[in-house]
Amino acid sequence: MNAKKTNATSLDGISKQKALDAEMEWAKVELLLETLETRKSDGLDFHEIPVWSIRDLVRHAFEAGYHEGLHTGYRQGRTDACREAAREEAPTSPRNPELPTT
């Protein structure tokens, strides 16, 4: 059972890394940059970027996070519904311990 959990976690990590890589590539294209790597040269690392490109980048990041949050909430809601159907008490505390409880 632990092996499955480890595989699921690593697959989730791989999936997240692939998604992050795709978003970084999108940002690079959107901002017309050769690379997002630090090259330790002001001439290569600092760019003039129009505000509409920054706005589009922020909007894209927000929408991606929003949709991921909806998907995560949906999965967690299904878990809670299964617990209630089995007459088990669903947790009332936040899933993320960093979130405030009040």
Secondary structure as a PSIPRED ss2 file (coil, helix, strand):
# PSIPRED VFORMAT (PSIPRED V4.0)

   1 M C   1.000  0.000  0.000
   2 N H   0.000  1.000  0.000
   3 A H   0.000  1.000  0.000
   4 K H   0.000  1.000  0.000
   5 K H   0.000  1.000  0.000
   6 T H   0.000  1.000  0.000
   7 N H   0.000  1.000  0.000
   8 A H   0.000  1.000  0.000
   9 T H   0.000  1.000  0.000
  10 S H   0.000  1.000  0.000
  11 L H   0.000  1.000  0.000
  12 D H   0.000  1.000  0.000
  13 G H   0.000  1.000  0.000
  14 I H   0.000  1.000  0.000
  15 S H   0.000  1.000  0.000
  16 K H   0.000  1.000  0.000
  17 Q H   0.000  1.000  0.000
  18 K H   0.000  1.000  0.000
  19 A H   0.000  1.000  0.000
  20 L H   0.000  1.000  0.000
  21 D H   0.000  1.000  0.000
  22 A H   0.000  1.000  0.000
  23 E H   0.000  1.000  0.000
  24 M H   0.000  1.000  0.000
  25 E H   0.000  1.000  0.000
  26 W H   0.000  1.000  0.000
  27 A H   0.000  1.000  0.000
  28 K H   0.000  1.000  0.000
  29 V H   0.000  1.000  0.000
  30 E H   0.000  1.000  0.000
  31 L C   1.000  0.000  0.000
  32 L C   1.000  0.000  0.000
  33 L C   1.000  0.000  0.000
  34 E C   1.000  0.000  0.000
  35 T C   1.000  0.000  0.000
  36 L C   1.000  0.000  0.000
  37 E C   1.000  0.000  0.000
  38 T C   1.000  0.000  0.000
  39 R C   1.000  0.000  0.000
  40 K C   1.000  0.000  0.000
  41 S C   1.000  0.000  0.000
  42 D H   0.000  1.000  0.000
  43 G H   0.000  1.000  0.000
  44 L H   0.000  1.000  0.000
  45 D H   0.000  1.000  0.000
  46 F C   1.000  0.000  0.000
  47 H C   1.000  0.000  0.000
  48 E C   1.000  0.000  0.000
  49 I C   1.000  0.000  0.000
  50 P C   1.000  0.000  0.000
  51 V H   0.000  1.000  0.000
  52 W H   0.000  1.000  0.000
  53 S H   0.000  1.000  0.000
  54 I H   0.000  1.000  0.000
  55 R H   0.000  1.000  0.000
  56 D H   0.000  1.000  0.000
  57 L H   0.000  1.000  0.000
  58 V H   0.000  1.000  0.000
  59 R H   0.000  1.000  0.000
  60 H H   0.000  1.000  0.000
  61 A H   0.000  1.000  0.000
  62 F H   0.000  1.000  0.000
  63 E H   0.000  1.000  0.000
  64 A H   0.000  1.000  0.000
  65 G H   0.000  1.000  0.000
  66 Y H   0.000  1.000  0.000
  67 H H   0.000  1.000  0.000
  68 E H   0.000  1.000  0.000
  69 G H   0.000  1.000  0.000
  70 L H   0.000  1.000  0.000
  71 H H   0.000  1.000  0.000
  72 T H   0.000  1.000  0.000
  73 G H   0.000  1.000  0.000
  74 Y H   0.000  1.000  0.000
  75 R H   0.000  1.000  0.000
  76 Q H   0.000  1.000  0.000
  77 G H   0.000  1.000  0.000
  78 R H   0.000  1.000  0.000
  79 T H   0.000  1.000  0.000
  80 D H   0.000  1.000  0.000
  81 A H   0.000  1.000  0.000
  82 C H   0.000  1.000  0.000
  83 R H   0.000  1.000  0.000
  84 E H   0.000  1.000  0.000
  85 A H   0.000  1.000  0.000
  86 A C   1.000  0.000  0.000
  87 R C   1.000  0.000  0.000
  88 E C   1.000  0.000  0.000
  89 E C   1.000  0.000  0.000
  90 A C   1.000  0.000  0.000
  91 P C   1.000  0.000  0.000
  92 T C   1.000  0.000  0.000
  93 S C   1.000  0.000  0.000
  94 P C   1.000  0.000  0.000
  95 R C   1.000  0.000  0.000
  96 N C   1.000  0.000  0.000
  97 P C   1.000  0.000  0.000
  98 E C   1.000  0.000  0.000
  99 L C   1.000  0.000  0.000
 100 P C   1.000  0.000  0.000
 101 T C   1.000  0.000  0.000
 102 T C   1.000  0.000  0.000
